[in-house]
Amino acid sequence: MIAQFIFDKLIGNNQPNSIFTKFLKLFRQRILSGGDPIVKYSYKGKILDIHLSHDFPFIMKEYPQYSQNLGWVVKKLYHKYNDLKVIDVGANIGDSAILIKDIADIQILCIEGNPKFLGLLKSNTKNLNEVSIADCFVGEESSKVEAISGLGSAHLKETSEGAIEVKTMHRVLEENLVFKNAKLLKIDTDGFDNKIIRASKSFLEESKASVFFEYDPYFLGMQNEKGYDIYDFFVSLGYTKFLIFDNIGDFLISLDNNSKEQFMELHAYFNKGGKKYMDIFVIHQTDRDIV
């Protein structure tokens, strides 16, 4: 009750520097020091269950265009493919699924392994048509992990005692055959994105699906990734267009399949300790017309 009151006041307050707002923020932190209660948040005409610690509502309040570029991507692809299917890796609490459903009533496979978000994902999407859920993480090989959660995201730690299963994309699709011809793969996994893309090679070769993913040089580095070698990976599979957005959803620049030097410059610019990142929309040469 108190958590909901604090949340509602913070979301509805338009005076970020007022003493009252500072008091509310302090009270939120005080509540979080003793737990992480669930609050209700209105998004795209739906009421979501969300943890008080989750930063998504507060980012949306400050930057209304945040994450809305995914909607633009879906709209473009749906215009060409009226049987469009989407695979959402790192589905979190279901906000992307709700955004997609606001654009088109299409089939979505939500993949989420973190138990902190999985229950909320299920409750937030239970009234949406044709939403399937795979309760696992995706990796280059099968393993067991545990999730270490942050403010609306999670990092993974591999351990033989981990309770969460990591599956290959091949296995996930074998268990969800209807999505083998999906035309959009969306990935948001805090530095594991490149690994998941490489693990999806056979799927991408067959489907030529567009890929919309988060590219954060800092978190990629934490996974011992160079990062920019994913550009060569895509080019080798026939992907020829890279649309680059900043971390609040604003479009920056369009690159093609001979722009690696510019891509590396962007990598250097966005390597800001996790404070800045890119969203990248990669398009196969067979779908260049959608741009």
Secondary structure, DSSP 4 states (H G I P E B T S, - for coil): -HHHHHHHHHHH---TTSHHHHHHHHHHHHHHTT---EEEEEETTEEEEEETT--HHHHHHH-TTTTTHHHHHHHHHHHH-TT-EEEEES-TTSHHHHHHHHH---EEEEE---HHHHHHHHHHHTTSTTEEEE-SEE-SS-EEEEEEE-SS-EEEEE-TT--EEEE-HHHHHHHSGGGTT-SEEEE--TT-HHHHHHHTHHHHHHH--EEEEEE-HHHHHHTT--STHHHHHHHHTTEEEEEEEETTS-EEEEEETT-HHHHHHHHHHT-STTS--EEEEEEEGGGGGG-
